[in-house]
Amino acid sequence: MTELRNTNELIRDYRGADGLKTGSTVEAGWCLVGTARRGRMRLISVVMKTASNSDRLRETKRLLDYGFRNFERKVLIKKGEALGSVAVRDAWPARIKLTATRDLAFVVPRGRSRFIGSRLLPRPGARAPIAKGDPLADLEITDGRRILAREPIMAPQALGRANFLVRAWRAMLEWVAGLFRSE
């Protein structure tokens, strides 16, 4: 019988640890890329140039503990959640409602998820016909100061082109509205 010993002692010693790679060389020292999952949040740590196996284990545990203690995974937008609607020039109907096609989750500093916001940015120049899955907008996720992510939002259904009379009526309404806009 052959017995194999896993050199990644983190897997036995750390709750949620499930990988990944150990190694050591003269140049890099004792190294460990560790992964751990708790609930729906997975963290990855990279420790290099430590003096011993026990050092790399200790430093990896410190990094993972820091991550699990100070950060949390938050689902900010759930699959199917209404995001808003966008106008599509020449389409029938003229507006299309957009929803999230998947959960959008982020790892954020603990207690800061209330500061995370989103806004729907229609892509300029969308014209009918629109096929299901065509990108119509971008969902921008921010923390109030910076953009954290930008997710393309696709058409949930096809939109046909409005007939000539509808397009002419809309053009006339735009023209009349333009007369009353102040410049």
C-alpha positions as CSV (number, residue, x, y, z in Angstrom):
1,M,0.0,0.0,0.0
2,T,1.3,3.5,-0.9
3,E,0.7,6.3,1.4
4,L,0.8,9.9,0.2
5,R,1.2,12.9,2.6
6,N,-0.2,16.3,1.6
7,T,2.5,18.9,2.2
8,N,-0.2,21.6,2.6
9,E,-0.9,21.3,6.3
10,L,-3.2,24.2,6.1
11,I,-5.9,21.8,4.8
12,R,-5.8,19.9,8.1
13,D,-5.3,22.9,10.4
14,Y,-7.6,25.7,9.1
15,R,-11.4,25.7,8.9
16,G,-12.6,26.0,5.3
17,A,-9.1,25.5,3.8
18,D,-9.2,23.5,0.5
19,G,-6.0,24.2,-1.3
20,L,-3.8,25.0,-3.1
21,K,0.0,24.9,-3.6
22,T,3.1,24.6,-1.5
23,G,6.7,24.9,-2.5
24,S,10.1,26.0,-1.5
25,T,13.3,27.0,-3.3
26,V,16.4,28.8,-2.2
27,E,15.4,31.9,-4.1
28,A,11.7,32.0,-3.1
29,G,11.9,30.5,0.4
30,W,9.0,28.6,1.8
31,C,5.8,29.5,-0.2
32,L,2.2,28.8,0.1
33,V,-0.8,29.7,-2.0
34,G,-3.7,28.9,0.2
35,T,-7.5,28.9,-0.5
36,A,-10.3,28.8,2.0
37,R,-14.1,29.0,1.8
38,R,-16.5,30.0,4.4
39,G,-20.1,30.2,3.4
40,R,-20.2,31.7,-0.1
41,M,-17.0,33.6,0.2
42,R,-13.6,32.2,-1.0
43,L,-10.3,33.9,-0.2
44,I,-6.9,33.3,-1.7
45,S,-3.6,34.1,0.0
46,V,-0.1,34.1,-1.3
47,V,2.8,33.9,1.1
48,M,6.4,33.9,-0.2
49,K,9.9,34.0,1.1
50,T,9.3,32.7,4.6
51,A,12.0,30.9,6.5
52,S,10.2,27.7,7.3
53,N,7.0,25.6,6.8
54,S,5.7,26.8,10.2
55,D,6.2,30.4,9.2
56,R,4.4,30.0,5.9
57,L,1.5,28.3,7.7
58,R,1.3,31.0,10.4
59,E,1.4,33.9,7.8
60,T,-1.2,32.2,5.6
61,K,-3.6,31.8,8.5
62,R,-3.0,35.4,9.5
63,L,-3.9,36.6,6.0
64,L,-7.0,34.4,5.8
65,D,-8.1,35.4,9.3
66,Y,-7.7,39.0,8.4
67,G,-9.8,38.6,5.2
68,F,-12.6,36.7,6.9
69,R,-12.7,39.1,9.8
70,N,-12.7,42.3,7.8
71,F,-14.6,41.5,4.6
72,E,-17.9,40.0,3.6
73,R,-19.5,38.8,0.5
74,K,-22.7,40.7,-0.3
75,V,-25.2,40.0,-3.0
76,L,-26.0,43.6,-4.1
77,I,-28.4,42.7,-7.0
78,K,-30.3,39.5,-7.2
79,K,-31.0,37.6,-10.4
80,G,-34.3,38.9,-11.9
81,E,-34.2,42.2,-10.0
82,A,-35.6,45.1,-12.0
83,L,-32.8,47.5,-13.0
84,G,-34.8,50.1,-15.0
85,S,-35.7,50.6,-18.6
86,V,-34.1,52.1,-21.6
87,A,-35.4,53.7,-24.7
88,V,-34.6,52.1,-28.1
89,R,-35.0,54.5,-31.0
90,D,-37.2,53.1,-33.7
91,A,-38.3,50.1,-31.6
92,W,-41.8,48.8,-30.8
93,P,-42.3,49.1,-27.9
94,A,-40.2,52.2,-27.4
95,R,-38.8,51.2,-24.0
96,I,-37.6,47.9,-22.7
97,K,-37.4,46.8,-19.1
98,L,-34.1,45.4,-18.0
99,T,-33.4,42.9,-15.2
100,A,-30.3,41.3,-13.8
101,T,-29.5,38.0,-15.5
102,R,-27.5,36.7,-12.5
103,D,-26.7,37.6,-8.9
104,L,-24.1,40.3,-8.7
105,A,-22.0,39.8,-5.5
106,F,-19.0,41.6,-4.3
107,V,-16.5,41.2,-1.4
108,V,-16.7,44.5,0.5
109,P,-15.2,45.7,3.8
110,R,-17.5,44.6,6.6
111,G,-20.2,47.1,7.4
112,R,-19.6,49.1,4.2
113,S,-22.1,47.4,1.9
114,R,-24.7,50.2,2.6
115,F,-22.4,52.6,0.7
116,I,-22.4,50.5,-2.4
117,G,-24.7,51.8,-5.1
118,S,-25.6,51.1,-8.8
119,R,-26.8,53.0,-11.7
120,L,-28.0,52.0,-15.1
121,L,-26.2,53.6,-18.0
122,P,-28.0,53.1,-21.4
123,R,-25.6,52.5,-24.3
124,P,-26.0,55.4,-26.8
125,G,-27.1,54.7,-30.3
126,A,-29.3,51.6,-29.7
127,R,-31.6,51.2,-32.7
128,A,-34.1,48.6,-33.6
129,P,-34.3,45.8,-34.4
130,I,-32.8,44.5,-31.2
131,A,-32.0,40.8,-30.8
132,K,-32.4,39.0,-27.5
133,G,-29.0,39.2,-25.8
134,D,-27.8,42.4,-27.4
135,P,-26.1,44.8,-25.0
136,L,-28.4,47.7,-24.2
137,A,-26.9,49.2,-21.1
138,D,-24.1,48.9,-18.5
139,L,-24.7,48.6,-14.8
140,E,-22.1,50.6,-12.9
141,I,-21.4,49.6,-9.3
142,T,-19.8,52.2,-7.1
143,D,-18.8,52.8,-3.5
144,G,-19.6,56.5,-3.9
145,R,-16.0,57.5,-4.8
146,R,-15.0,55.0,-7.4
147,I,-16.3,52.5,-9.9
148,L,-16.0,49.0,-8.5
149,A,-17.4,47.1,-11.5
150,R,-19.3,47.6,-14.7
151,E,-21.6,44.8,-15.9
152,P,-23.1,44.7,-19.4
153,I,-26.9,44.4,-19.4
154,M,-28.5,42.5,-22.3
155,A,-31.9,42.7,-23.9
156,P,-34.1,40.1,-22.3
157,Q,-36.2,39.7,-25.5
158,A,-36.1,40.8,-29.2
159,L,-37.6,44.1,-30.1
160,G,-38.9,44.7,-33.6
161,R,-38.8,48.0,-35.5
162,A,-41.8,50.3,-35.1
163,N,-43.8,50.8,-38.3
164,F,-43.5,54.0,-40.4
165,L,-46.5,55.7,-38.8
166,V,-45.2,55.2,-35.3
167,R,-41.7,56.4,-36.2
168,A,-43.2,59.5,-38.0
169,W,-45.4,60.3,-35.0
170,R,-42.4,60.1,-32.6
171,A,-40.3,62.3,-34.9
172,M,-43.0,64.9,-34.9
173,L,-43.3,64.8,-31.1
174,E,-39.5,65.2,-30.7
175,W,-39.6,68.2,-33.1
176,V,-42.4,69.9,-31.2
177,A,-40.7,69.2,-27.9
178,G,-37.5,70.7,-29.3
179,L,-39.4,74.0,-30.0
180,F,-40.0,74.4,-26.3
181,R,-36.6,73.5,-25.0
182,S,-34.5,76.3,-23.7
183,E,-31.0,76.4,-24.9
